[in-house]
Amino acid sequence: MVNVWAAYLLDLIIGDPRGFPHPVIYIGKLISFLENQIRKKAKTEHALRVGGAFLTLITVLIPFTLTWGVLFLAGKIHPYLFYFMNILLMWTCLATKSLRVESMRVYHALAEGDLPQARINLSYIVGRDTRELEEDEVVKATVETVAENTADGIIAPLFYMAIGGAPLAMAYKAINTMDSMIGYKNEKYLHLGRTAAKLDDLVNWIPARITGIFLGLSSLFLNFNVGGSFKILLRDRRNHTSPNCGYPEAATAGALDIQLGGTHTYFQQTVYKPTIGDDIRPVEGEDIKRTVKLMYLASFLTMVVFSLIFWMIKG
């Protein structure tokens, strides 16, 4: 767990430096290449599903194998090089600081009264159409994104790092990247992205539920509505098209006494979603900052608990 702590702290301090050759960039290029090759040959729904399964397998195996190979060679050269490379590779799988930076750009634009810029800043971190969102919708979308990515971008990678180090964390990152690129239930990706989407649901099943619990616990320390957080978590966790995203969103909505969810537009298609949480008060820009605080504390509590479990098992 010492290496995991080092990667976690490195992410808090440095985040994702611009221009850094991030592995996700190359994973994305691999996915795009495989998709193009499959679409040249697959002309039926069945062929697309088979091709999508092949794409998923290759996209998971290559990052896992390359990461394992790099660490194996590093260990042969020197143990310290192994530790350095393991920490470096795990660091690239985390997104704590980048989530704060990108969400706070939306917050600052709203604070300055620049709704058009806030919509633009939001478009960089969500998959929905942001061009006509009102201010409250921009805030809700940002809060939802930070809550969801607390699971996908922080706690899930930490979970897999704790189990299998950088190789397993990189495999998870590949799965999550596939889901964000081809895991949509629209006409273009319904069949090609089916396996990737199902696999993403599977690997996020435990981390999403852990995230919901730790977001609820974090609300206690931040003087938010801890009772409301767990109440809404239990009541509304299934009010989402995803089997996992409802957990962090529900815990956050309950902690902040706001309502999330509802109808959204993705790639020119209207998606109807049930609401999450009670409309106790209107959302406001400060809710973005509050959600970021929940994200930070939830990730820290997760690290503490994971470390205790690791040391109990090891000892």
C-alpha positions, 0 to 999 in steps of 0.5 A: 500500500505504500506504493498506492499512497505514493501514487495517490499523493502524487496525483493530489499534488501534480494531477495530469500535467499538460503535454504528459504522454498519458497512457489513456491517450494511447488506449483511446487511439487503440480503441479508435483503430480497432473500431475502424478496422471492425467497422470495415468488416462487420456489416451486421448486428451480430458481427458488430457484437462479435467485433466489439467483444474482440475489441474489448479483449484486445483493449484490456489485454494490451495495457495489462500485458505491457504494464506487467512487462514494463514492471517485470523488466524494471524489477530485473534492472533494480528493485527501486526502478520497479517501485518507481515505475509502479508508482508512476503508472498507478499515478496516471490511473488517478484523476483527483486533481484534474477533476477538481481543476476542470469542475472548478473552471465551471464554478469560476465561470458561473461565479463571474456570471459567464454562463456561455463559458461555463457551458463550454467548460462543462462540455469538456467533462461531460458527454451531454449537449451543454449548449442550451443548459441553464445555470442550475442545469450546468451546476447539476451536470457538474455535481453529477460528473464529479460524483460519478468520477469519484467512483470511476476516476479515483476509488475504482482505480485505488481499489484495483491498485490495492488488489493488483498494482499498476497492471490491474489498475491499467486494465481497469482504466482501459475498460473505463476508457472503452465505456466512455468512447463506445459504451453508449446505448445509441444506434452507433454503439448499441452492438459494438459497445455492448461487451465493453459497457457490460464489462464496465458495469461489472468492474465498477459494481463494488467500487461504486457501492464503496464510493456511495458509502464513503461519500456518505461518511464524508458528509458527516465530517464536512457537516453536510446532511449525513442522514440524508446522504444515506437515506437517499443512497438507499432510496434512489441508488437505482434511479439511474440508467447505469447500475452503478452511477446512482450510488455516488450521485444519490449519496451526494444529492442527499448530503447536499439536500439537492435533486439530481438526475432528470432528462438529458440530451446525449449526442442529439438524443433525449435520454429520460432519467428519474430524479435522484434526491429531494428538491429541498433547496435550489442548486447553486454554484457552491454545490460544485465546491461542496462536491469537490470537498466530498470527493477529496475526503471520500478518497482519503477515507478510502485510502485509510480503510484500504490500508487498514484492511491490507495491513490486517491481512498482511499481518 
